């Protein structure tokens, strides 16, 4: 969900529904990590613009706080394989060939 407040409201209304936060910018990514470190943000899966993920260590840090990490929109098979090797849980792509490469 792009508006994290809406995701939090859905979680409160429907606790059995999995919700996630969309992370589009470096500032949002930093805000999520800082919020998790302060326990100000509940553990919530994230869907991150793949260009914000630079190393396996960054993905591991994010997974420690989010538990599930989705990378989007990955339309390069080599990049998708790299992200998968780093521990990204889900990859969103416009191309079936990218998904087949996994």
C-alpha positions as CSV (number, residue, x, y, z in Angstrom):
1,X,0.0,0.0,0.0
2,X,1.4,3.4,-1.0
3,X,-0.2,5.1,2.0
4,X,1.2,3.3,5.0
5,X,-1.6,4.8,7.2
6,X,-4.2,3.0,5.1
7,X,-2.3,-0.2,5.4
8,X,-2.2,0.1,9.2
9,X,-6.0,0.8,9.2
10,X,-6.6,-2.3,7.1
11,X,-4.5,-4.3,9.5
12,X,-6.4,-3.0,12.5
13,X,-9.8,-3.8,10.8
14,X,-8.8,-7.1,9.3
15,X,-6.0,-8.6,11.3
16,X,-5.9,-11.8,9.3
17,X,-5.2,-9.9,6.0
18,X,-1.5,-9.5,5.1
19,X,-0.6,-6.0,4.3
20,X,2.6,-4.4,3.0
21,X,4.1,-1.0,2.5
22,X,5.3,0.2,-0.9
23,X,8.7,1.8,-0.7
24,X,9.4,4.1,-3.7
25,X,12.2,6.4,-2.4
26,X,15.4,6.2,-0.4
27,X,13.7,8.6,2.1
28,X,10.8,6.1,2.6
29,X,13.3,3.2,3.0
30,X,15.2,5.1,5.6
31,X,12.0,6.1,7.4
32,X,10.8,2.5,7.4
33,X,14.1,1.2,8.9
34,X,14.3,4.0,11.4
35,X,10.7,3.4,12.5
36,X,11.3,-0.3,12.9
37,X,14.4,0.3,14.9
38,X,12.4,2.5,17.3
39,X,9.4,0.1,17.3
40,X,7.3,3.0,16.0
41,X,6.3,0.9,12.9
42,X,4.9,-2.6,13.2
43,X,6.6,-5.4,11.4
44,X,5.3,-5.1,7.9
45,X,6.3,-6.6,4.6
46,X,7.7,-4.2,2.1
47,X,7.6,-3.9,-1.7
48,X,10.7,-1.9,-2.6
49,X,11.6,-0.3,-5.9
50,X,14.5,-2.6,-6.9
51,X,16.9,0.2,-7.7
52,X,16.9,1.0,-3.9
53,X,18.5,-2.4,-3.1
54,X,22.2,-2.3,-3.6
55,X,23.7,-5.2,-1.7
56,X,22.9,-8.5,-0.1
57,X,23.6,-6.9,3.3
58,X,21.0,-4.3,2.7
59,X,18.4,-6.9,1.8
60,X,19.3,-8.9,4.9
61,X,18.9,-5.8,7.1
62,X,15.5,-5.1,5.5
63,X,14.4,-8.7,5.9
64,X,15.4,-8.6,9.6
65,X,12.9,-5.8,10.1
66,X,10.2,-6.6,7.5
67,X,10.4,-10.4,7.3
68,X,9.2,-10.3,3.6
69,X,10.8,-8.2,0.9
70,X,9.3,-7.8,-2.6
71,X,11.4,-6.0,-5.3
72,X,9.6,-4.3,-8.2
73,X,9.5,-3.8,-11.2
74,X,12.4,-6.0,-12.3
75,X,12.4,-6.5,-16.1
76,X,16.0,-7.7,-16.4
77,X,16.6,-11.4,-15.8
78,X,20.2,-10.9,-14.5
79,X,18.9,-8.3,-12.0
80,X,16.1,-10.7,-10.9
81,X,18.6,-13.5,-10.3
82,X,20.9,-11.2,-8.4
83,X,18.0,-10.0,-6.1
84,X,16.9,-13.6,-5.6
85,X,20.4,-14.6,-4.6
86,X,20.4,-11.7,-2.1
87,X,17.4,-13.1,-0.4
88,X,14.5,-11.1,-1.8
89,X,11.3,-13.1,-1.2
90,X,9.2,-11.9,-4.2
91,X,10.0,-10.3,-7.5
92,X,7.4,-8.3,-9.5
93,X,8.0,-8.1,-13.3
94,X,6.2,-7.1,-16.4
95,X,7.9,-9.9,-18.3
96,X,7.2,-13.6,-18.1
97,X,10.8,-14.3,-19.3
98,X,12.2,-12.7,-16.2
99,X,10.0,-14.8,-14.0
100,X,10.9,-17.9,-16.0
101,X,14.6,-17.2,-15.4
102,X,14.0,-17.6,-11.7
